[in-house]
């Protein structure tokens, strides 16, 4: 995907920031890998901190609203929907939000499977799902950040098309 505008270094930096949201939310699925390979957690310590202190912080406990919800809504309404923000930043913010939605659906999937089966899922199956989600999220967000640093639009099938559609509305 290419558009006419070139991205300035500041726009490249700003377009990388929204990917902190799915990276931090996806780090909880890496718990099995972190137990098996303890040194693997060191590059992810900032994401663990961000998840524990910002995303999971209950801002409105009665309604169950956390910092993750407010960051999501803030990015959507203040960045993606604002036509004054450059298209490159809006596209990357929307793509990060779509990754976050996929992670939310995966979380719901885990909860439904645990409710349907009388006990928890067998540990092998749940760890395979969790590892796949963690590695997939890390690779997708890493690829998108790399493309943003280069100043190019990341081309992730389905996510990029949906993000460009939302930004063009």
C-alpha positions in Angstrom: 0.0 0.0 0.0 1.3 3.4 -0.9 -0.2 6.8 -0.6 1.2 10.1 -1.9 2.4 11.6 1.4 5.8 10.9 2.7 6.1 10.4 6.5 8.3 12.7 8.5 10.5 11.2 11.3 8.1 12.6 13.9 5.1 11.0 12.1 7.0 7.7 12.0 7.6 7.9 15.8 3.9 8.8 16.5 2.7 5.9 14.2 4.7 3.4 16.3 3.2 4.4 19.6 -0.3 2.9 19.2 1.3 -0.6 18.8 2.2 -0.4 22.5 -1.5 -1.3 23.2 -1.6 -4.7 21.5 1.9 -5.5 22.5 1.1 -4.9 26.1 -2.2 -6.7 26.0 -0.7 -9.6 24.2 2.1 -10.1 26.7 -0.2 -11.9 29.2 -0.4 -14.8 26.7 3.4 -15.3 26.9 3.3 -16.5 30.5 3.9 -20.1 29.5 6.9 -19.1 27.3 8.3 -16.9 30.1 8.1 -19.8 32.5 9.9 -22.1 30.1 12.5 -19.5 29.0 13.0 -17.0 31.8 15.4 -14.8 29.9 12.7 -14.2 27.3 10.9 -11.9 29.6 13.6 -9.2 29.7 12.7 -7.5 26.3 9.0 -7.6 27.4 9.4 -6.1 30.9 8.2 -2.6 29.7 5.1 -4.2 28.2 4.4 -6.2 31.4 4.7 -3.0 33.3 2.5 -1.1 30.9 -0.2 -3.8 31.1 -0.1 -4.1 34.9 0.0 -0.3 35.7 -1.9 1.3 32.9 -4.1 -1.1 30.9 -5.4 -3.3 33.7 -5.8 -0.3 36.2 -9.5 0.0 37.1 -10.5 3.6 36.4 -14.2 3.0 36.9 -14.4 -0.2 39.0 -18.2 -0.3 39.2 -18.5 -0.6 35.5 -15.4 -2.6 35.0 -13.7 0.0 32.8 -9.9 -0.1 32.8 -7.2 2.1 31.3 -7.3 -0.2 28.3 -10.8 0.9 27.4 -10.0 4.6 27.8 -6.9 4.3 25.7 -8.8 2.4 23.0 -11.6 5.0 22.9 -9.1 7.9 23.0 -7.1 6.5 20.1 -10.2 5.9 18.1 -11.9 9.2 18.6 -8.9 11.6 19.0 -6.6 10.0 16.4 -8.3 7.8 13.9 -11.4 10.0 13.4 -9.5 13.3 13.3 -8.9 14.3 9.7 -6.2 16.8 10.8 -4.0 13.9 11.9 -1.8 12.7 9.0 -3.2 9.6 7.2 0.0 7.6 8.1 -0.6 8.0 11.8 -4.3 7.4 11.6 -3.8 4.2 9.6 -1.3 2.8 12.0 -3.5 3.7 15.0 -6.5 2.0 13.4 -4.4 -1.1 12.6 -3.2 -1.3 16.2 -6.8 -1.0 17.4 -7.9 -3.8 15.1 -5.1 -6.0 16.6 -6.5 -5.1 20.0 -10.0 -6.2 18.9 -8.6 -9.5 17.8 -6.9 -10.0 21.2 -10.2 -9.2 22.9 -12.0 -11.8 20.8 -9.3 -14.3 21.7 -9.8 -13.5 25.3 -13.5 -14.1 25.0 -12.8 -17.4 23.2 -10.6 -18.6 26.1 -13.3 -17.6 28.6 -16.1 -19.4 26.7 -14.0 -22.5 26.3 -13.3 -22.6 30.0 -17.0 -22.2 30.7 -18.1 -24.9 28.2 -15.7 -27.5 29.4 -16.3 -28.5 33.0 -12.7 -28.0 34.0 -10.1 -25.8 32.4 -8.8 -26.7 29.0 -6.0 -29.3 29.0 -2.8 -27.4 29.8 -1.2 -28.5 26.5 -4.0 -27.1 24.3 -4.4 -23.9 26.3 -0.6 -23.3 26.2 -0.5 -23.9 22.5 -3.3 -21.3 21.9 -1.7 -18.8 24.3 1.8 -19.2 22.7 0.3 -18.8 19.2 -1.5 -15.6 20.2 1.6 -14.2 21.9 4.0 -15.0 19.1 1.5 -13.8 16.5 0.8 -10.6 18.2 4.5 -9.9 18.8 5.4 -10.7 15.1 2.5 -8.6 13.7 3.1 -5.6 15.9 6.9 -5.9 15.4 6.4 -6.0 11.6 4.1 -3.0 11.7 6.5 -1.0 13.9 9.4 -1.9 11.5 7.4 -0.7 8.5 6.4 2.5 10.4 10.0 3.2 11.2 10.8 2.8 7.5 8.0 5.2 6.7 6.0 2.6 4.8 2.5 1.3 5.2 2.5 -2.2 6.6 0.5 -4.6 4.5 -1.1 -7.2 6.8 -3.9 -9.0 5.0 -7.4 -8.1 6.2 -6.2 -5.8 9.0 -4.6 -3.3 6.6 -7.6 -3.3 4.4 -10.0 -2.7 7.3 -7.7 0.0 8.7 -7.5 1.9 5.4 -11.3 1.6 5.0 -11.9 3.1 8.4 -9.4 5.9 7.8 -10.9 6.8 4.5 -14.4 7.3 5.9 
